[in-house]
Structures are given as structure tokens and as C-alpha cells.
Amino acid sequence: MPSFSTEVKNELARFISDTECCKIAELAALMRMGATMSIGGRNFGLNFTTENAAIARKTLTLLKESYPVETSVMVSKARRLKKNNHYFIKVAPSPLVNELLTTLGIMQGDNLNVGKDVGILRRECCRQSYLRGAFLGGGSVNKPESDYHLELVTGNYSFAQVLVSLFKKLDLPVGITDRKNDYIIYLKDSDAIMDFLGIIGAEGALVEFEVAKNVKDVRNQVNRLVNCETANLQKTVNAACRQVERINLIKEKIGLDKLPENLQEVAKVRLNYPEATLQELVVVMGNTVGKSGINHRLRKLEQIAMELVEGDIHESKV
């Protein structure tokens, strides 16, 4: 069964922009995330690697629609761990690739542009496409049932800063940290993650995420209520046990008949109904006394018991 991240990427891989500028922006981010450059004489080539077949197909489509470059695809299967397929897209060095790299903003003249793609990010639609490409090339998102976490991973610090600035322009509470030789741009707020999924065009994943989030919120709320009720019940049981113990102490020391009539009545009812709540005691006593009245009398009984204990301690010391 594919992971939630894979489901999101498969959905995004089927999304093809209508405008040329958005295709260029998405391809630029994809290349910055997952491509390396090769050199053949005075010309450059590209090598792109992914484990997702849908992303490989989309990358090929974007490349061919941008420039008629010569491409080849090789598939290999890992021998260890998950044994996933790896798709290697090779773009042979040529003058067309040099032009493509310039169009993508990766090259500026004869110099390498390490990450400042200002030229292709002027329009909002292009910025959204750029983030889509970045997620396809190096993003992941936890399944909604677990902790909320979405991240983009890149080894290029300048590129990471561009991504952070785009998140901030969208008012998303982005964070950035490093992990070994990589930079991690991340979101941990569930609403922000849903906003991001909507922005990059993952509408199906957004709906699935929102439904799972609502179920999780309801489940958490129910658990909190159950825990609260359990705690309150335990508190009631503890109080009742303590009251019975101290009433029995009074009975042993001086006898219940030495108490005022109102205290005798409550003491006998509590002994006869040791597990009853205050409200249940109100019913047993025929609603002649309210909860606050019964509680007051029980506290008075506990006070008398403690005074008897303190008297015994005092006598033993004398």
C-alpha cells in the first residue's frame, strides 16, 4: 500500500499546468531538487533520479514540452532495503540543454545560479507551480492519522532560503533546520499543511487529510472527556472510601448515637451506600437535603474523626 506522501505525489504528477511559465517554474524546482549536471565539451547535460514512476513520466513530459532535448530513461531495482525501482532520466549534453538551463534560471550566462530564481517567480501561479515541483522532487508529508508534519529536503542552502521566502509570502508558519548535509523546510500546523496541499493542487489529498484530521480531533476530544470522567469517578470513589473509613472510626470510638441527629442520618446513609455519589445520596434521603448540605455534613463527620485521632495522639504523648 503506498504511503500518503506517494499518494499526494501521484496526484500531483497527473496535474499539468496550462501555461508555459508555470511548467518552467515547476520543472526548475524539480531539477533543483533531484537533478545533477554533467559536462560534455562546452555543453551541459542533466541527470535526474526518482523512485516514483509517475514523477519520472511527468519530468520527461515537462522536459520535452520545454525543449526538444535528447532524453533516455533507465530503470534499476535496489537490492537492499525496500527494493524500490529507481528511474534515471539522462539528458545528453547539448546547446539546447544550455538554453534550457538558462530558461530554468539554473544558469545565468556562463555562471551557475545557486538558487535565486527571482525571474521565474514573479507570478503567483508560477510560485505555486514552483512549490509543486519542489514537493515532487524532495517533499514528504505524514499520513493525517499521525503527527502533522510536511517537509521539503534540499542540500542547497540558497534554494532552501528561496523556498522559505515563498512559504512566508503565503503566510504559512514555516520552519527550517539542518540534518547532516541537508536543509529541512517544514510545516507542523495541520491547517497550514492543508493550505499548502491546496496551493500546490493536491485537492484529493487535501480532502483526505481534512477528513482524517476531523476524525482525529473528535477521537482526541472523546478521549479527553473519558479521561476527565474517569478522573472524576476515581475522585468520587476515593472520597467515599475515606468518608466510610472515618465514619467507622467515629462509630468505634464514641458510637454514632452520640452525634447530632442530622449527622447520624448522613453517617448511616453513607455506610449503607458506600459507593453512592452525592446526587445518589440526595435521592436516598428523599431529596430532603441537597448535595451541598450532604457534602457539608460529611465534611463535619470527617472533622470529628480527625479530632478523635488527634485526641488519641495527644493522650498517648501525655
C-alpha angles and dihedrals in degrees: 000000000000120000121251089254090055091049090052092048093047089054092048091047089062091053112094119183119233096218127072094223092057092049089052092049093050093046091048092056092044091053093047090051102044112010136092126196127238128195128225111177107302093341134085131226133192135229119193125185130192139156092215117087093201091054090048090053092048092048090053090049093050092047095051094044091052100045133353091245122161111256137179132186129213126185124203132175121225114237096209139051112000094357091220121171117257119212116207116195113193123193110194117230112266141138088262090061089052089054091046092052090051091049090049090052092240091115127040107191106306093338131090115242103216098202118317102118096170093139096062096039102064095105124063093228090055092050089053091049090048091055090047090055091047091053092047091050101044113353137114137177130197120242109266093245092065131052114319108252135145123174144175118208126204136157092214113091095194091051089048090055091051089054092048091052091051091051090050092050086057090050091242116152095241127179131193131203138155130247116190103305096344136085118224120208108191148176123204101172113098095215091049091051090051090049090051093049089052092048094054093046103256094137096154092050090047092057092046091048093049093049092049091046092053091049090048092049092051092047091050091048091051090049091051091050092047091048090049092049091047091051092048092048091050090049090052092048092049092050092048092050091050092049093050091048093052095043088054088050090055090046091053097045105041107352127250092260089072090064126090112271094252091053092045090055094052093042093054093046092051091050091049092047105032095163098044122117121233090259091052090051089053089058093045089054091052095252090286091127128036128228093263091051093050091045091051092051092048090051089051090052090050090050091052091050092051091049089053091051092048089049091054090049091050092049092049091053091050 
